[in-house]
Amino acid sequence: MNPPAASSEIKHTAPSSSDSRERFVEQLVQHHDRIFGYIFSLLSNRQDAEDVFQRTSLILWRKFDEFDAEGSFSAWACGVAFFEVRNFLRVAGRDRLRFSEEILQTLADKRLNTEQRSQHRRLALVECLKRLGEHDRELITQVYEEDQSIKDLAAQRGRAVQTVYNRLHRIRRRLLECVDRRLGEGPRS
């Protein structure tokens, strides 16, 4: 189903410079999943979420010159998306279950807080990974970025599979403790 018509049409004016257009596209691509996930968490209907995401993308494109480059693109985009979700629900007037404004606001706030905590954890993890020794960092890279199997890595290193699993467990534990320390969270049990 097509999204409902908004009260005012979107002007399809592009950001003013070529450099600005490239930055916009980079940001949108980098944060696509977060923005769509945010919208989907508020609508829970994939087609509606896709429609609202498209509309949000157009608005972000039009207003990109207003974005503060020092700020968080995903937070800014989710703020725009929140209002587009509200508008979609208001204009749609569907006879299926709809959230009240208060519940929608609570869900949006929770989702944004979760996203911000996740972003802080990702940044802390990047710093903790830098502190690993070269061999440990290489093992993590091979397993999680290059998607190599533990069995293959054990064979390459002349180690037992269980030895590699144990090493990975210790590295992950150190990373978790490092991230928790950096974020000021207590140790996990």
Secondary structure in CASP SS format (residue, H / E / C, confidence):
PFRMAT SS
TARGET T0000
AUTHOR 0000-0000-0000
METHOD secondary structure of the structure
MODEL  1
M C 1.00
N C 1.00
P C 1.00
P C 1.00
A C 1.00
A C 1.00
S C 1.00
S C 1.00
E C 1.00
I C 1.00
K C 1.00
H C 1.00
T C 1.00
A C 1.00
P C 1.00
S C 1.00
S C 1.00
S H 1.00
D H 1.00
S H 1.00
R H 1.00
E H 1.00
R H 1.00
F H 1.00
V H 1.00
E H 1.00
Q H 1.00
L H 1.00
V H 1.00
Q H 1.00
H H 1.00
H H 1.00
D H 1.00
R H 1.00
I H 1.00
F H 1.00
G H 1.00
Y H 1.00
I H 1.00
F H 1.00
S H 1.00
L H 1.00
L H 1.00
S C 1.00
N C 1.00
R H 1.00
Q H 1.00
D H 1.00
A H 1.00
E H 1.00
D H 1.00
V H 1.00
F H 1.00
Q H 1.00
R H 1.00
T H 1.00
S H 1.00
L H 1.00
I H 1.00
L H 1.00
W H 1.00
R H 1.00
K H 1.00
F H 1.00
D H 1.00
E H 1.00
F C 1.00
D C 1.00
A C 1.00
E C 1.00
G C 1.00
S C 1.00
F H 1.00
S H 1.00
A H 1.00
W H 1.00
A H 1.00
C H 1.00
G H 1.00
V H 1.00
A H 1.00
F H 1.00
F H 1.00
E H 1.00
V H 1.00
R H 1.00
N H 1.00
F H 1.00
L H 1.00
R H 1.00
V H 1.00
A H 1.00
G C 1.00
R C 1.00
D C 1.00
R C 1.00
L C 1.00
R C 1.00
F C 1.00
S C 1.00
E H 1.00
E H 1.00
I H 1.00
L H 1.00
Q H 1.00
T H 1.00
L H 1.00
A H 1.00
D H 1.00
K H 1.00
R H 1.00
L H 1.00
N H 1.00
T H 1.00
E H 1.00
Q H 1.00
R H 1.00
S H 1.00
Q H 1.00
H H 1.00
R H 1.00
R H 1.00
L H 1.00
A H 1.00
L H 1.00
V H 1.00
E H 1.00
C H 1.00
L H 1.00
K H 1.00
R H 1.00
L C 1.00
G C 1.00
E H 1.00
H H 1.00
D H 1.00
R H 1.00
E H 1.00
L H 1.00
I H 1.00
T H 1.00
Q H 1.00
V H 1.00
Y H 1.00
E H 1.00
E C 1.00
D C 1.00
Q C 1.00
S C 1.00
I H 1.00
K H 1.00
D H 1.00
L H 1.00
A H 1.00
A H 1.00
Q H 1.00
R H 1.00
G C 1.00
R C 1.00
A C 1.00
V H 1.00
Q H 1.00
T H 1.00
V H 1.00
Y H 1.00
N H 1.00
R H 1.00
L H 1.00
H H 1.00
R H 1.00
I H 1.00
R H 1.00
R H 1.00
R H 1.00
L H 1.00
L H 1.00
E H 1.00
C H 1.00
V H 1.00
D H 1.00
R H 1.00
R H 1.00
L H 1.00
G C 1.00
E C 1.00
G C 1.00
P C 1.00
R C 1.00
S C 1.00
END
